[in-house]
Amino acid sequence: MAATVIKMVGDSKNSIRDVAAALQRKIEYEKIADIRRESQSMQMILLGFEKYFMRNGGYTSVQILLMQTPEGQTADIVGSGGGTGIFNISWGSNQSFAEEVEDILKESGFSTISQ
């Protein structure tokens, strides 16, 4: 299965809850997960979305892990799937989905970490 991983850091201008709300408003695919955890010093939100692509007969999904700690904000994006059959060809749908989320997070003040 093909996968794309993007790591980002935030600038703390928006709360992680506000960032998650913006993602949910702007991503037009089916939400499959919204898991939230909080302690005294950390907030974590895991969001998952998927979309069916008729052109290749497969689902593409994206998972976004948002974290806010005293040290700052981070976002990890994992785009996966998109292909079926022996060759599991995704036609780049998992990468496009991950990059779409990356663009939304950039609007919220996040920047991509070089990998």
N, C-alpha and C positions, 0 to 999 in steps of 0.2 A: 504494500500500500504506500502510496506517495504521501509525503507530509512536508509542511513548511512551518518553521518555527521563527517567530519574531519576538525579540525582547525589547522592552521600552522602559523608560523612567519618566515620572511625572514631575510637575513643578509645584504641586501642592496648592494651586490656586482654587481648584475644585475638590470637593470631598469625593472619596471613592464611590459613595452612594450616588452622587450627582453624575459622575462619569458612567456608572452602570446604567443609570436612567437614560442618559443620552444614547448609549449603545443600544438599549432596547427600543428606543424611539426610532433610531436611524437604520437598524438592521432589519431588512424586510423578510427575513427567512423565519422558519418555525423555531421558536424557542423550545429547547428540550431540557434545559437545566437552569436553575437559579438557586445556588447554594451560598448561604452567608454564614460566616463565623466571626466571632468577635471576642476579644479578651481585653484586659485593661490597657494594653499597649499596641494591639494590632487589630485591624479589620481586614477580612478576606472575603472576596466575592468571586465565585466561579460561575460563569455564564456559558451555556452551550447552545449552539444553533445548528440547524441542518437545512439542506435544500436538495431536492431531487432534480437531476438534469436528464432530460429525455434524450439528448444527443448521444450520451454514452450509457444510459440506463443505470446510473448509479447515484448514490448520495454523496454530497460533500458536506463536511461538518467543520465547525470552528469552535474551539474552546478558548475562553479568555479568563485568565486568572489575574484578578486585580488585588493588590495588597497595599495597605497603608500601615506603616510602622513609624516610630519616632524618627527613624533615619530617612524616611521619605516614602514615595509611591513607586510601585513597579507594576508592569503589565506584561504577562507572557501570553502570546497568541499561538495556538497550534491549529493550523488548517490541515485537514486530512481527508482521505477518501476520494471520491469522485470517479473511480474507475471500477469496472467489473470484468469478469472473464479471466482468461489465462494471462493476458498481458497487463491487465489492470491499468489501462491508459486513462489518465484523468484529464487530459487536454489542458492542464494548468488550472483547473477549477479550484483546487485546494489552495494554490498560491494566490489566485485572484481574490478568494474569499478572505484569506488572512490579510492581504494588502488593503482590502476594503476596510477592515476593522482598524488596521494601522492608521489609515487616513482619518477615520473618525476620532481615534485617540489623539492624533496630532492636533485636531481642532480643539481638543480639551486640554492642551498644554503638554502632552507627552512627546518625547523624542526617542528615536530608535537608537539602540545600542549596537555598535558595530560587532559583528560576529566573526 
